[in-house]
Amino acid sequence: MRTSVIAACVAAGILVAANGLAADAPDASLYVGVKSCKMCHKGEAKGDQFGKWEASAHAKAYATLGGDAAKAVAAKLKIDNPQTSGKCLQCHSTAYNWTEEKKTEAVPVEEGVSCESCHGPGKNYKSKETMKSREESVKAGMIVPATKSCERCHNEKSPNWNAEKYTTKDGKKVGFDAEQAAKKIEHPDPTVKK
């Protein structure tokens, strides 16, 4: 059954989570939601991290599930609505914290894959004073994203996995290349002075 679910989702290009995603998921009670991040991370003068996220595929991850392709796959899988299915939302919404159940009310499901999916729950590092220093932010729990963060959903178990999506610098075809993927979502670190 799981193989047919994955195959159907691959055909439609829908990303659902693989087994074991939540094994080391962060404490969902520490999420604060994108509105808290937006307060300080908007506007060109500050690097417009919020604007860059808002224009990204991550911000649209939930909305993607409302498209015709997602609905067609959901119908085949006997899922009434992919925008309410934990099978889809575990990778398409930070609110699900890599599980099939919503884990926090602090993050609206509609935010899709928001800041805290990559940077970790913000409650302990969101203060303006802490965020002035990358070192202090990291000590307080902020994650400087690494390949592991991305690979929770972007991996060979993903139903829309394409083993040849990226070409590395040495010409090798791979399904995920953290360096190239990072460029798609790149935004400046506000603690690093130019």
PyMOL CGO cylinders between C-alpha atoms (Angstrom):
from pymol import cmd
from pymol.cgo import CYLINDER

trace = [
    CYLINDER, 0.00, 0.00, 0.00, 2.73, 2.50, 0.98, 0.3, 1, 1, 1, 1, 1, 1,
    CYLINDER, 2.73, 2.50, 0.98, 4.53, 1.85, -2.30, 0.3, 1, 1, 1, 1, 1, 1,
    CYLINDER, 4.53, 1.85, -2.30, 1.39, 2.67, -4.29, 0.3, 1, 1, 1, 1, 1, 1,
    CYLINDER, 1.39, 2.67, -4.29, 0.85, 5.83, -2.23, 0.3, 1, 1, 1, 1, 1, 1,
    CYLINDER, 0.85, 5.83, -2.23, 4.39, 6.96, -2.95, 0.3, 1, 1, 1, 1, 1, 1,
    CYLINDER, 4.39, 6.96, -2.95, 4.13, 6.06, -6.63, 0.3, 1, 1, 1, 1, 1, 1,
    CYLINDER, 4.13, 6.06, -6.63, 0.90, 8.02, -7.02, 0.3, 1, 1, 1, 1, 1, 1,
    CYLINDER, 0.90, 8.02, -7.02, 2.39, 11.05, -5.29, 0.3, 1, 1, 1, 1, 1, 1,
    CYLINDER, 2.39, 11.05, -5.29, 5.52, 10.87, -7.42, 0.3, 1, 1, 1, 1, 1, 1,
    CYLINDER, 5.52, 10.87, -7.42, 3.38, 10.99, -10.53, 0.3, 1, 1, 1, 1, 1, 1,
    CYLINDER, 3.38, 10.99, -10.53, 1.80, 14.24, -9.37, 0.3, 1, 1, 1, 1, 1, 1,
    CYLINDER, 1.80, 14.24, -9.37, 4.98, 15.74, -7.96, 0.3, 1, 1, 1, 1, 1, 1,
    CYLINDER, 4.98, 15.74, -7.96, 3.62, 16.00, -4.45, 0.3, 1, 1, 1, 1, 1, 1,
    CYLINDER, 3.62, 16.00, -4.45, 5.96, 15.83, -1.50, 0.3, 1, 1, 1, 1, 1, 1,
    CYLINDER, 5.96, 15.83, -1.50, 4.89, 13.74, 1.47, 0.3, 1, 1, 1, 1, 1, 1,
    CYLINDER, 4.89, 13.74, 1.47, 7.10, 12.63, 4.30, 0.3, 1, 1, 1, 1, 1, 1,
    CYLINDER, 7.10, 12.63, 4.30, 9.08, 9.47, 4.58, 0.3, 1, 1, 1, 1, 1, 1,
    CYLINDER, 9.08, 9.47, 4.58, 9.17, 7.10, 7.56, 0.3, 1, 1, 1, 1, 1, 1,
    CYLINDER, 9.17, 7.10, 7.56, 11.04, 8.35, 10.60, 0.3, 1, 1, 1, 1, 1, 1,
    CYLINDER, 11.04, 8.35, 10.60, 10.91, 12.08, 9.91, 0.3, 1, 1, 1, 1, 1, 1,
    CYLINDER, 10.91, 12.08, 9.91, 9.84, 12.95, 13.44, 0.3, 1, 1, 1, 1, 1, 1,
    CYLINDER, 9.84, 12.95, 13.44, 12.45, 10.79, 15.17, 0.3, 1, 1, 1, 1, 1, 1,
    CYLINDER, 12.45, 10.79, 15.17, 14.45, 13.85, 16.22, 0.3, 1, 1, 1, 1, 1, 1,
    CYLINDER, 14.45, 13.85, 16.22, 11.86, 16.58, 15.65, 0.3, 1, 1, 1, 1, 1, 1,
    CYLINDER, 11.86, 16.58, 15.65, 12.21, 19.67, 17.84, 0.3, 1, 1, 1, 1, 1, 1,
    CYLINDER, 12.21, 19.67, 17.84, 9.91, 20.53, 20.73, 0.3, 1, 1, 1, 1, 1, 1,
    CYLINDER, 9.91, 20.53, 20.73, 6.83, 21.93, 18.99, 0.3, 1, 1, 1, 1, 1, 1,
    CYLINDER, 6.83, 21.93, 18.99, 5.81, 23.88, 22.11, 0.3, 1, 1, 1, 1, 1, 1,
    CYLINDER, 5.81, 23.88, 22.11, 8.73, 26.23, 21.38, 0.3, 1, 1, 1, 1, 1, 1,
    CYLINDER, 8.73, 26.23, 21.38, 7.48, 27.36, 17.96, 0.3, 1, 1, 1, 1, 1, 1,
    CYLINDER, 7.48, 27.36, 17.96, 6.46, 31.01, 17.62, 0.3, 1, 1, 1, 1, 1, 1,
    CYLINDER, 6.46, 31.01, 17.62, 5.32, 31.32, 13.99, 0.3, 1, 1, 1, 1, 1, 1,
    CYLINDER, 5.32, 31.32, 13.99, 6.47, 33.47, 11.11, 0.3, 1, 1, 1, 1, 1, 1,
    CYLINDER, 6.47, 33.47, 11.11, 4.83, 36.65, 12.45, 0.3, 1, 1, 1, 1, 1, 1,
    CYLINDER, 4.83, 36.65, 12.45, 7.38, 36.72, 15.26, 0.3, 1, 1, 1, 1, 1, 1,
    CYLINDER, 7.38, 36.72, 15.26, 10.23, 36.33, 12.77, 0.3, 1, 1, 1, 1, 1, 1,
    CYLINDER, 10.23, 36.33, 12.77, 8.77, 38.91, 10.40, 0.3, 1, 1, 1, 1, 1, 1,
    CYLINDER, 8.77, 38.91, 10.40, 8.91, 41.64, 13.04, 0.3, 1, 1, 1, 1, 1, 1,
    CYLINDER, 8.91, 41.64, 13.04, 12.68, 41.95, 12.67, 0.3, 1, 1, 1, 1, 1, 1,
    CYLINDER, 12.68, 41.95, 12.67, 13.48, 40.12, 9.44, 0.3, 1, 1, 1, 1, 1, 1,
    CYLINDER, 13.48, 40.12, 9.44, 11.68, 42.26, 6.88, 0.3, 1, 1, 1, 1, 1, 1,
    CYLINDER, 11.68, 42.26, 6.88, 12.74, 45.14, 4.69, 0.3, 1, 1, 1, 1, 1, 1,
    CYLINDER, 12.74, 45.14, 4.69, 15.77, 45.48, 2.45, 0.3, 1, 1, 1, 1, 1, 1,
    CYLINDER, 15.77, 45.48, 2.45, 17.76, 47.40, 5.07, 0.3, 1, 1, 1, 1, 1, 1,
    CYLINDER, 17.76, 47.40, 5.07, 17.70, 44.30, 7.29, 0.3, 1, 1, 1, 1, 1, 1,
    CYLINDER, 17.70, 44.30, 7.29, 18.20, 41.77, 4.48, 0.3, 1, 1, 1, 1, 1, 1,
    CYLINDER, 18.20, 41.77, 4.48, 14.52, 41.03, 3.79, 0.3, 1, 1, 1, 1, 1, 1,
    CYLINDER, 14.52, 41.03, 3.79, 14.72, 37.44, 4.98, 0.3, 1, 1, 1, 1, 1, 1,
    CYLINDER, 14.72, 37.44, 4.98, 10.93, 37.42, 5.39, 0.3, 1, 1, 1, 1, 1, 1,
    CYLINDER, 10.93, 37.42, 5.39, 10.34, 38.66, 1.84, 0.3, 1, 1, 1, 1, 1, 1,
    CYLINDER, 10.34, 38.66, 1.84, 12.68, 36.04, 0.44, 0.3, 1, 1, 1, 1, 1, 1,
    CYLINDER, 12.68, 36.04, 0.44, 10.89, 33.29, 2.37, 0.3, 1, 1, 1, 1, 1, 1,
    CYLINDER, 10.89, 33.29, 2.37, 7.48, 34.66, 1.35, 0.3, 1, 1, 1, 1, 1, 1,
    CYLINDER, 7.48, 34.66, 1.35, 8.44, 34.40, -2.34, 0.3, 1, 1, 1, 1, 1, 1,
    CYLINDER, 8.44, 34.40, -2.34, 9.85, 30.88, -1.93, 0.3, 1, 1, 1, 1, 1, 1,
    CYLINDER, 9.85, 30.88, -1.93, 8.41, 27.44, -2.66, 0.3, 1, 1, 1, 1, 1, 1,
    CYLINDER, 8.41, 27.44, -2.66, 8.66, 26.75, 1.08, 0.3, 1, 1, 1, 1, 1, 1,
    CYLINDER, 8.66, 26.75, 1.08, 6.15, 29.51, 1.84, 0.3, 1, 1, 1, 1, 1, 1,
    CYLINDER, 6.15, 29.51, 1.84, 3.84, 28.06, -0.80, 0.3, 1, 1, 1, 1, 1, 1,
    CYLINDER, 3.84, 28.06, -0.80, 4.21, 24.42, 0.31, 0.3, 1, 1, 1, 1, 1, 1,
    CYLINDER, 4.21, 24.42, 0.31, 0.74, 24.31, 1.89, 0.3, 1, 1, 1, 1, 1, 1,
    CYLINDER, 0.74, 24.31, 1.89, -0.90, 26.10, -1.04, 0.3, 1, 1, 1, 1, 1, 1,
    CYLINDER, -0.90, 26.10, -1.04, 0.64, 23.56, -3.43, 0.3, 1, 1, 1, 1, 1, 1,
    CYLINDER, 0.64, 23.56, -3.43, -1.56, 20.92, -1.81, 0.3, 1, 1, 1, 1, 1, 1,
    CYLINDER, -1.56, 20.92, -1.81, -4.65, 22.83, -3.01, 0.3, 1, 1, 1, 1, 1, 1,
    CYLINDER, -4.65, 22.83, -3.01, -3.72, 22.48, -6.67, 0.3, 1, 1, 1, 1, 1, 1,
    CYLINDER, -3.72, 22.48, -6.67, -5.34, 20.18, -9.18, 0.3, 1, 1, 1, 1, 1, 1,
    CYLINDER, -5.34, 20.18, -9.18, -2.41, 17.75, -9.26, 0.3, 1, 1, 1, 1, 1, 1,
    CYLINDER, -2.41, 17.75, -9.26, -2.51, 17.31, -5.47, 0.3, 1, 1, 1, 1, 1, 1,
    CYLINDER, -2.51, 17.31, -5.47, -6.27, 16.84, -5.50, 0.3, 1, 1, 1, 1, 1, 1,
    CYLINDER, -6.27, 16.84, -5.50, -6.02, 14.22, -8.25, 0.3, 1, 1, 1, 1, 1, 1,
    CYLINDER, -6.02, 14.22, -8.25, -3.42, 12.24, -6.32, 0.3, 1, 1, 1, 1, 1, 1,
    CYLINDER, -3.42, 12.24, -6.32, -5.43, 12.59, -3.11, 0.3, 1, 1, 1, 1, 1, 1,
    CYLINDER, -5.43, 12.59, -3.11, -8.52, 11.19, -4.82, 0.3, 1, 1, 1, 1, 1, 1,
    CYLINDER, -8.52, 11.19, -4.82, -6.55, 8.13, -5.97, 0.3, 1, 1, 1, 1, 1, 1,
    CYLINDER, -6.55, 8.13, -5.97, -5.27, 7.67, -2.42, 0.3, 1, 1, 1, 1, 1, 1,
    CYLINDER, -5.27, 7.67, -2.42, -8.73, 8.12, -0.90, 0.3, 1, 1, 1, 1, 1, 1,
    CYLINDER, -8.73, 8.12, -0.90, -7.55, 11.31, 0.80, 0.3, 1, 1, 1, 1, 1, 1,
    CYLINDER, -7.55, 11.31, 0.80, -10.43, 13.76, 0.80, 0.3, 1, 1, 1, 1, 1, 1,
    CYLINDER, -10.43, 13.76, 0.80, -8.28, 16.86, 1.01, 0.3, 1, 1, 1, 1, 1, 1,
    CYLINDER, -8.28, 16.86, 1.01, -4.46, 16.97, 0.84, 0.3, 1, 1, 1, 1, 1, 1,
    CYLINDER, -4.46, 16.97, 0.84, -4.55, 20.29, 2.71, 0.3, 1, 1, 1, 1, 1, 1,
    CYLINDER, -4.55, 20.29, 2.71, -5.94, 18.49, 5.76, 0.3, 1, 1, 1, 1, 1, 1,
    CYLINDER, -5.94, 18.49, 5.76, -4.05, 15.19, 5.44, 0.3, 1, 1, 1, 1, 1, 1,
    CYLINDER, -4.05, 15.19, 5.44, -1.19, 14.61, 7.83, 0.3, 1, 1, 1, 1, 1, 1,
    CYLINDER, -1.19, 14.61, 7.83, 0.40, 12.36, 5.22, 0.3, 1, 1, 1, 1, 1, 1,
    CYLINDER, 0.40, 12.36, 5.22, 0.96, 15.49, 3.12, 0.3, 1, 1, 1, 1, 1, 1,
    CYLINDER, 0.96, 15.49, 3.12, 1.27, 18.13, 5.82, 0.3, 1, 1, 1, 1, 1, 1,
    CYLINDER, 1.27, 18.13, 5.82, 4.14, 16.47, 7.67, 0.3, 1, 1, 1, 1, 1, 1,
    CYLINDER, 4.14, 16.47, 7.67, 6.43, 17.97, 5.02, 0.3, 1, 1, 1, 1, 1, 1,
    CYLINDER, 6.43, 17.97, 5.02, 4.22, 20.81, 3.76, 0.3, 1, 1, 1, 1, 1, 1,
    CYLINDER, 4.22, 20.81, 3.76, 3.63, 22.60, 7.08, 0.3, 1, 1, 1, 1, 1, 1,
    CYLINDER, 3.63, 22.60, 7.08, 5.87, 23.44, 10.00, 0.3, 1, 1, 1, 1, 1, 1,
    CYLINDER, 5.87, 23.44, 10.00, 2.81, 23.11, 12.26, 0.3, 1, 1, 1, 1, 1, 1,
    CYLINDER, 2.81, 23.11, 12.26, 2.98, 19.34, 11.81, 0.3, 1, 1, 1, 1, 1, 1,
    CYLINDER, 2.98, 19.34, 11.81, 6.60, 19.12, 12.99, 0.3, 1, 1, 1, 1, 1, 1,
    CYLINDER, 6.60, 19.12, 12.99, 7.36, 16.16, 10.66, 0.3, 1, 1, 1, 1, 1, 1,
    CYLINDER, 7.36, 16.16, 10.66, 4.47, 14.06, 12.00, 0.3, 1, 1, 1, 1, 1, 1,
    CYLINDER, 4.47, 14.06, 12.00, 1.03, 13.21, 10.66, 0.3, 1, 1, 1, 1, 1, 1,
    CYLINDER, 1.03, 13.21, 10.66, -0.63, 15.26, 13.41, 0.3, 1, 1, 1, 1, 1, 1,
    CYLINDER, -0.63, 15.26, 13.41, -0.66, 18.99, 13.98, 0.3, 1, 1, 1, 1, 1, 1,
    CYLINDER, -0.66, 18.99, 13.98, 1.71, 19.70, 16.85, 0.3, 1, 1, 1, 1, 1, 1,
    CYLINDER, 1.71, 19.70, 16.85, 1.36, 23.43, 17.50, 0.3, 1, 1, 1, 1, 1, 1,
    CYLINDER, 1.36, 23.43, 17.50, -1.21, 26.19, 17.32, 0.3, 1, 1, 1, 1, 1, 1,
    CYLINDER, -1.21, 26.19, 17.32, 1.54, 28.84, 17.25, 0.3, 1, 1, 1, 1, 1, 1,
    CYLINDER, 1.54, 28.84, 17.25, 2.21, 28.14, 13.58, 0.3, 1, 1, 1, 1, 1, 1,
    CYLINDER, 2.21, 28.14, 13.58, -0.75, 28.36, 11.20, 0.3, 1, 1, 1, 1, 1, 1,
    CYLINDER, -0.75, 28.36, 11.20, -0.83, 25.36, 8.88, 0.3, 1, 1, 1, 1, 1, 1,
    CYLINDER, -0.83, 25.36, 8.88, -1.15, 27.78, 5.96, 0.3, 1, 1, 1, 1, 1, 1,
    CYLINDER, -1.15, 27.78, 5.96, 2.37, 29.15, 6.60, 0.3, 1, 1, 1, 1, 1, 1,
    CYLINDER, 2.37, 29.15, 6.60, 3.73, 26.08, 4.84, 0.3, 1, 1, 1, 1, 1, 1,
    CYLINDER, 3.73, 26.08, 4.84, 7.39, 25.40, 5.50, 0.3, 1, 1, 1, 1, 1, 1,
    CYLINDER, 7.39, 25.40, 5.50, 8.32, 28.43, 7.53, 0.3, 1, 1, 1, 1, 1, 1,
    CYLINDER, 8.32, 28.43, 7.53, 11.43, 29.83, 9.18, 0.3, 1, 1, 1, 1, 1, 1,
    CYLINDER, 11.43, 29.83, 9.18, 11.39, 27.43, 12.11, 0.3, 1, 1, 1, 1, 1, 1,
    CYLINDER, 11.39, 27.43, 12.11, 11.47, 24.31, 9.92, 0.3, 1, 1, 1, 1, 1, 1,
    CYLINDER, 11.47, 24.31, 9.92, 15.00, 25.30, 8.96, 0.3, 1, 1, 1, 1, 1, 1,
    CYLINDER, 15.00, 25.30, 8.96, 16.13, 27.39, 11.95, 0.3, 1, 1, 1, 1, 1, 1,
    CYLINDER, 16.13, 27.39, 11.95, 14.41, 25.50, 14.78, 0.3, 1, 1, 1, 1, 1, 1,
    CYLINDER, 14.41, 25.50, 14.78, 11.73, 26.68, 17.20, 0.3, 1, 1, 1, 1, 1, 1,
    CYLINDER, 11.73, 26.68, 17.20, 12.27, 30.36, 17.98, 0.3, 1, 1, 1, 1, 1, 1,
    CYLINDER, 12.27, 30.36, 17.98, 10.95, 30.82, 21.51, 0.3, 1, 1, 1, 1, 1, 1,
    CYLINDER, 10.95, 30.82, 21.51, 14.36, 30.72, 23.17, 0.3, 1, 1, 1, 1, 1, 1,
    CYLINDER, 14.36, 30.72, 23.17, 16.31, 32.75, 20.62, 0.3, 1, 1, 1, 1, 1, 1,
    CYLINDER, 16.31, 32.75, 20.62, 13.79, 35.23, 19.21, 0.3, 1, 1, 1, 1, 1, 1,
    CYLINDER, 13.79, 35.23, 19.21, 14.61, 38.14, 21.50, 0.3, 1, 1, 1, 1, 1, 1,
    CYLINDER, 14.61, 38.14, 21.50, 16.21, 41.14, 19.85, 0.3, 1, 1, 1, 1, 1, 1,
    CYLINDER, 16.21, 41.14, 19.85, 19.12, 40.99, 22.27, 0.3, 1, 1, 1, 1, 1, 1,
    CYLINDER, 19.12, 40.99, 22.27, 19.87, 37.31, 21.55, 0.3, 1, 1, 1, 1, 1, 1,
    CYLINDER, 19.87, 37.31, 21.55, 19.50, 37.74, 17.80, 0.3, 1, 1, 1, 1, 1, 1,
    CYLINDER, 19.50, 37.74, 17.80, 22.21, 40.42, 17.72, 0.3, 1, 1, 1, 1, 1, 1,
    CYLINDER, 22.21, 40.42, 17.72, 24.78, 37.63, 17.89, 0.3, 1, 1, 1, 1, 1, 1,
    CYLINDER, 24.78, 37.63, 17.89, 24.82, 34.49, 15.79, 0.3, 1, 1, 1, 1, 1, 1,
    CYLINDER, 24.82, 34.49, 15.79, 26.78, 32.72, 18.52, 0.3, 1, 1, 1, 1, 1, 1,
    CYLINDER, 26.78, 32.72, 18.52, 24.22, 33.64, 21.20, 0.3, 1, 1, 1, 1, 1, 1,
    CYLINDER, 24.22, 33.64, 21.20, 21.33, 32.72, 18.90, 0.3, 1, 1, 1, 1, 1, 1,
    CYLINDER, 21.33, 32.72, 18.90, 22.82, 29.30, 18.26, 0.3, 1, 1, 1, 1, 1, 1,
    CYLINDER, 22.82, 29.30, 18.26, 23.47, 28.79, 22.00, 0.3, 1, 1, 1, 1, 1, 1,
    CYLINDER, 23.47, 28.79, 22.00, 19.78, 29.60, 22.58, 0.3, 1, 1, 1, 1, 1, 1,
    CYLINDER, 19.78, 29.60, 22.58, 18.65, 26.99, 20.05, 0.3, 1, 1, 1, 1, 1, 1,
    CYLINDER, 18.65, 26.99, 20.05, 18.72, 28.58, 16.61, 0.3, 1, 1, 1, 1, 1, 1,
    CYLINDER, 18.72, 28.58, 16.61, 19.86, 26.18, 13.93, 0.3, 1, 1, 1, 1, 1, 1,
    CYLINDER, 19.86, 26.18, 13.93, 22.13, 27.30, 11.14, 0.3, 1, 1, 1, 1, 1, 1,
    CYLINDER, 22.13, 27.30, 11.14, 20.62, 24.98, 8.55, 0.3, 1, 1, 1, 1, 1, 1,
    CYLINDER, 20.62, 24.98, 8.55, 22.66, 22.04, 7.46, 0.3, 1, 1, 1, 1, 1, 1,
    CYLINDER, 22.66, 22.04, 7.46, 21.96, 19.34, 4.92, 0.3, 1, 1, 1, 1, 1, 1,
    CYLINDER, 21.96, 19.34, 4.92, 20.27, 17.28, 7.65, 0.3, 1, 1, 1, 1, 1, 1,
    CYLINDER, 20.27, 17.28, 7.65, 17.55, 19.93, 8.03, 0.3, 1, 1, 1, 1, 1, 1,
    CYLINDER, 17.55, 19.93, 8.03, 16.72, 19.81, 4.33, 0.3, 1, 1, 1, 1, 1, 1,
    CYLINDER, 16.72, 19.81, 4.33, 16.94, 16.07, 4.01, 0.3, 1, 1, 1, 1, 1, 1,
    CYLINDER, 16.94, 16.07, 4.01, 14.05, 15.46, 6.40, 0.3, 1, 1, 1, 1, 1, 1,
    CYLINDER, 14.05, 15.46, 6.40, 11.82, 15.89, 3.32, 0.3, 1, 1, 1, 1, 1, 1,
    CYLINDER, 11.82, 15.89, 3.32, 14.22, 16.22, 0.39, 0.3, 1, 1, 1, 1, 1, 1,
    CYLINDER, 14.22, 16.22, 0.39, 15.41, 12.62, 0.21, 0.3, 1, 1, 1, 1, 1, 1,
    CYLINDER, 15.41, 12.62, 0.21, 15.08, 9.43, -1.82, 0.3, 1, 1, 1, 1, 1, 1,
    CYLINDER, 15.08, 9.43, -1.82, 11.98, 8.42, 0.17, 0.3, 1, 1, 1, 1, 1, 1,
    CYLINDER, 11.98, 8.42, 0.17, 10.20, 11.55, -1.05, 0.3, 1, 1, 1, 1, 1, 1,
    CYLINDER, 10.20, 11.55, -1.05, 7.54, 10.69, -3.62, 0.3, 1, 1, 1, 1, 1, 1,
    CYLINDER, 7.54, 10.69, -3.62, 8.70, 13.42, -5.99, 0.3, 1, 1, 1, 1, 1, 1,
    CYLINDER, 8.70, 13.42, -5.99, 12.35, 12.43, -5.73, 0.3, 1, 1, 1, 1, 1, 1,
    CYLINDER, 12.35, 12.43, -5.73, 14.33, 12.84, -8.92, 0.3, 1, 1, 1, 1, 1, 1,
    CYLINDER, 14.33, 12.84, -8.92, 17.69, 11.14, -8.59, 0.3, 1, 1, 1, 1, 1, 1,
    CYLINDER, 17.69, 11.14, -8.59, 19.09, 13.41, -11.33, 0.3, 1, 1, 1, 1, 1, 1,
    CYLINDER, 19.09, 13.41, -11.33, 17.58, 16.76, -10.34, 0.3, 1, 1, 1, 1, 1, 1,
    CYLINDER, 17.58, 16.76, -10.34, 20.90, 18.45, -9.64, 0.3, 1, 1, 1, 1, 1, 1,
    CYLINDER, 20.90, 18.45, -9.64, 24.28, 18.33, -11.33, 0.3, 1, 1, 1, 1, 1, 1,
    CYLINDER, 24.28, 18.33, -11.33, 27.16, 18.81, -8.91, 0.3, 1, 1, 1, 1, 1, 1,
    CYLINDER, 27.16, 18.81, -8.91, 30.28, 20.84, -9.68, 0.3, 1, 1, 1, 1, 1, 1,
    CYLINDER, 30.28, 20.84, -9.68, 32.07, 17.65, -10.69, 0.3, 1, 1, 1, 1, 1, 1,
    CYLINDER, 32.07, 17.65, -10.69, 29.28, 16.71, -13.15, 0.3, 1, 1, 1, 1, 1, 1,
    CYLINDER, 29.28, 16.71, -13.15, 27.64, 14.03, -11.01, 0.3, 1, 1, 1, 1, 1, 1,
    CYLINDER, 27.64, 14.03, -11.01, 23.82, 13.77, -11.14, 0.3, 1, 1, 1, 1, 1, 1,
    CYLINDER, 23.82, 13.77, -11.14, 22.23, 13.71, -7.68, 0.3, 1, 1, 1, 1, 1, 1,
    CYLINDER, 22.23, 13.71, -7.68, 18.73, 14.03, -6.29, 0.3, 1, 1, 1, 1, 1, 1,
    CYLINDER, 18.73, 14.03, -6.29, 19.65, 16.72, -3.77, 0.3, 1, 1, 1, 1, 1, 1,
    CYLINDER, 19.65, 16.72, -3.77, 22.56, 19.10, -3.55, 0.3, 1, 1, 1, 1, 1, 1,
    CYLINDER, 22.56, 19.10, -3.55, 22.49, 21.23, -0.41, 0.3, 1, 1, 1, 1, 1, 1,
    CYLINDER, 22.49, 21.23, -0.41, 24.74, 23.92, -1.87, 0.3, 1, 1, 1, 1, 1, 1,
    CYLINDER, 24.74, 23.92, -1.87, 22.55, 24.50, -4.93, 0.3, 1, 1, 1, 1, 1, 1,
    CYLINDER, 22.55, 24.50, -4.93, 19.32, 24.20, -2.94, 0.3, 1, 1, 1, 1, 1, 1,
    CYLINDER, 19.32, 24.20, -2.94, 20.59, 26.74, -0.42, 0.3, 1, 1, 1, 1, 1, 1,
    CYLINDER, 20.59, 26.74, -0.42, 21.12, 29.28, -3.20, 0.3, 1, 1, 1, 1, 1, 1,
    CYLINDER, 21.12, 29.28, -3.20, 17.39, 29.04, -4.02, 0.3, 1, 1, 1, 1, 1, 1,
    CYLINDER, 17.39, 29.04, -4.02, 16.45, 30.10, -0.49, 0.3, 1, 1, 1, 1, 1, 1,
    CYLINDER, 16.45, 30.10, -0.49, 19.50, 32.21, 0.29, 0.3, 1, 1, 1, 1, 1, 1,
    CYLINDER, 19.50, 32.21, 0.29, 19.00, 35.16, 2.57, 0.3, 1, 1, 1, 1, 1, 1,
    CYLINDER, 19.00, 35.16, 2.57, 21.56, 37.22, 4.45, 0.3, 1, 1, 1, 1, 1, 1,
    CYLINDER, 21.56, 37.22, 4.45, 22.51, 36.54, 8.04, 0.3, 1, 1, 1, 1, 1, 1,
    CYLINDER, 22.51, 36.54, 8.04, 21.56, 39.75, 9.89, 0.3, 1, 1, 1, 1, 1, 1,
    CYLINDER, 21.56, 39.75, 9.89, 24.32, 39.20, 12.48, 0.3, 1, 1, 1, 1, 1, 1,
    CYLINDER, 24.32, 39.20, 12.48, 27.06, 39.35, 9.84, 0.3, 1, 1, 1, 1, 1, 1,
    CYLINDER, 27.06, 39.35, 9.84, 28.11, 42.91, 9.06, 0.3, 1, 1, 1, 1, 1, 1,
    CYLINDER, 28.11, 42.91, 9.06, 29.09, 43.70, 5.48, 0.3, 1, 1, 1, 1, 1, 1,
]
cmd.load_cgo(trace, "trace")
